[in-house]
Amino acid sequence: MNTTDQKTSVFDRAYDPVIQAAITFGAVILFVLSAKLINLTGLMDIPQRFPWMTAASFMLLFAMGNSVFSLASENMLKYWGRSIYSYLGLAVLSGVVAYFSSSMSIDEAGSYRWIYLVLTVGYLVFLGMMAFMRQIVEFAQKEEWNHPRIRRNQKKRGRGKDNGKR
């Protein structure tokens, strides 16, 4: 296979948002269980709200990564639909894991209700920024944008010659 046919960057592929959310949820579970194990062994005292912090942290990681990967999608609206459902699923499942592992509701965990809200709004803003950036890049790649001065100069030269002949 020719090297020009291969995509060299991880950002050149639009990974399925459901798979991204599943991997992120797996990381939430891994971190929460590791924290429980560390707490049980007595190596370190882990705060009771740590599962909520872990859930929120990985939701932010998903939001940023998924927004960047959306740039490479063929159909951005379809990708967004799957992304938003995946984000909501990740938020709910991570919240359930945090609830059961910390024995605290989101209201008892302090400001994590607001953190969830800010992350959700931020995620939607990230997606909007990526769509705007994609439109700018697509506009910049059009032929009309590549050499605007050359085209303007050719039009001016052509008018000058035609004015003298008519």
N, C-alpha and C positions, 0 to 999 in steps of 0.2 A: 504494500500500500504506500502511496506517495505521502511524504511528510506534510505537504500542503493540504491534503485531504483530512488529516487528523486534527482534531481540536486539541490544543495544547493546554488550555487553562480549564480549571474546574468551573469557572464562571461562564464558560461557553455552552454549558448544558443546563437545561431547565429540569432539575430534579423534581420528581413527583412530590407535591406538598404533603400528601398522606404519609409517604415514606419519611420525609423530613420530620414530621410530627411524631411518628412512631419512634424514630431514633432519639429524638429529643425527650420523649416520655420515658424511654428506656434509661436515658441518662439521669432523669429526675429520680427514678426508682433506685438506680445504682447509688446515687449520692445520698439519698435519704436512708437507704439500708446501711451504707457505709457509716454514716453518722450515728445511726442506732447502735451499730456494732462497736464503734469507738466509744460511745457513751457507756455501753454495757461493760466493756473491758476496763473502764476507768482510766484510760489513757488521757482523756481530755473531757472536760465538761462542755457538752453541746447544748446551746440554748433550746428551749422548748419550741420556739418559733422558727427554728432552722428549716424545717420542711417547707414552710410558707416562703421563706427567703429563697430556697432552692427552686421551688416552683416558679416564682416570679423571675428569677435569674434566667432560667432556661426558656421561659416564655419570651424574654427580651432577646435571647440568643436566636430563637426561632424566628422572631419578627425581623431581625436584621438580616439573617441569612436568607430567609424566604423572599424578602424584598429584593435582595441583590440577584437571586436566582431567577426572579420573575423577568428580568431583562432579557434572558435568552429564550423565553417561551415563544412558541409560534402564535398561539392564540391567547392574548393576555387576559381577556375577559373570562375564558374558561379556566385558565390558571388561577386567576383571582378567586373565582368561585370555590375551587377546591382548596385554595389557600385559606380563605376565611373560615370555611367549615373545619379545616384541619386545626386552625388556631383555636377555634371555639372548643373543639374536642380536646385539644391539649390543655386548655385552661380548665375545663371541667374535670378531666381525669387527674391532672396535677393537683387541683384543689381537693379532690376526693382523697388522693394519697396523702396530701399534707394534713387534711383533717384527721384521718385515721391514724397517722403516725405521730401527730402532735397532741391529739386529744383536745384540740382547740378549733373552734369555728373560725371563719374568716373575720368575724366581728370581734372575737376574743383575742385574735392575733395582733390587734392594734391597727395600724394604718394599711394593712395589706389589701383591704377592700379598695382603697384609693389607689394603691399601687397597681392593682389589677386594672382599674379603670384607666389610669394613665398609660399603662402598657398597651391596652386595647386601642385607645385613641392614637397613641404613637405608632402602632402598627399600621393603622389606616393611613396615617400621614406618610410613613415610609413607602407604602404601596403607591400613594399618589405621587410622591417625589420620583419614584422609579418610572412611573408612566410618563411623567413630564420629561424626565431625562431621556427616555427612549424616543419620545417624539422629537426632541431636539437633535438627537443623533441621527434619526432617520431623515430629518430635514437637511441636516448637514451632509449626508451622504448622497443626496440627489445631485444630478449633473448640473442643475442650475446654480447650485451653491458652490460647486468646486472652483470655478473660475469666473466670478462675476465681472472683474475688471477687463478680462480679455474679451468677453462678450460685449461689454459696453464700448470698448475701443473699436471693435469691429463694426458695430452699428454706427458709430460716429464717422468712421472712415468711409463707410458705404454711403452715407447720406451726403457727405461732402462731394463725392464723385458724381452722384446722381444729380445734385443741384446744378452743377455746371453743364450737364448734358441736356437737360430739359429745357 
